[in-house]
């Protein structure tokens, strides 16, 4: 399974967004996004996950489900 922090960073970079840009777009603190991407959080609130997913153009479940293949 791809950890949430890797999936978020992977999608952010694929869309050419900086952490600051994604944080602004998702209406979350840049420090929160940084902690998520570094794997420093034990769990991510669903509200934050939902905001990040919306800003990245994916379903929230995509950020947490196992990749196939």
C-alpha positions in Angstrom: 0.0 0.0 0.0 1.3 3.5 -0.8 1.3 5.6 2.3 -0.9 8.7 2.2 2.2 11.0 2.5 3.8 9.5 -0.6 0.5 9.6 -2.6 -0.1 13.2 -1.7 3.4 14.3 -2.6 3.3 12.2 -5.8 0.1 13.8 -7.0 1.2 17.3 -6.0 4.4 17.0 -7.9 2.6 15.5 -10.9 0.3 18.6 -11.0 3.3 20.9 -10.7 2.2 22.4 -7.5 4.4 23.6 -4.6 3.4 22.8 -1.0 2.3 26.4 -0.6 0.1 26.3 -3.7 -1.6 23.1 -2.7 -2.1 24.2 0.9 -3.7 27.4 -0.3 -5.9 25.6 -2.8 -6.9 23.0 -0.2 -7.3 25.6 2.5 -5.0 23.8 4.9 -1.9 25.0 6.7 1.3 24.5 4.8 2.9 23.1 8.0 0.1 20.5 8.1 0.7 19.5 4.5 4.5 19.4 5.1 4.0 17.1 8.1 1.7 14.8 6.1 4.2 14.6 3.2 7.1 13.8 5.6 5.1 11.1 7.3 5.2 12.9 10.6 1.5 12.5 11.3 0.0 9.3 12.7 -3.3 9.9 11.1 -4.9 12.6 8.9 -8.3 14.0 9.7 -10.9 13.1 7.1 -11.7 16.8 6.6 -8.1 17.5 5.7 -7.9 14.4 3.5 -11.1 15.5 1.7 -9.8 19.0 1.1 -6.5 17.7 -0.3 -8.2 15.2 -2.5 -10.5 17.9 -3.9 -7.6 20.2 -4.5 -5.8 17.4 -6.3 -8.8 16.4 -8.3 -9.1 12.9 -6.9 -11.5 11.0 -4.7 -10.4 10.9 -1.0 -10.4 7.2 -1.1 -7.6 7.3 -3.8 -5.3 8.8 -1.2 -5.7 5.9 1.1 -6.5 2.7 -0.9 -4.0 0.2 -2.1 -2.6 0.7 -5.5 -3.3 -2.2 -8.0 -0.6 -3.8 -10.0 
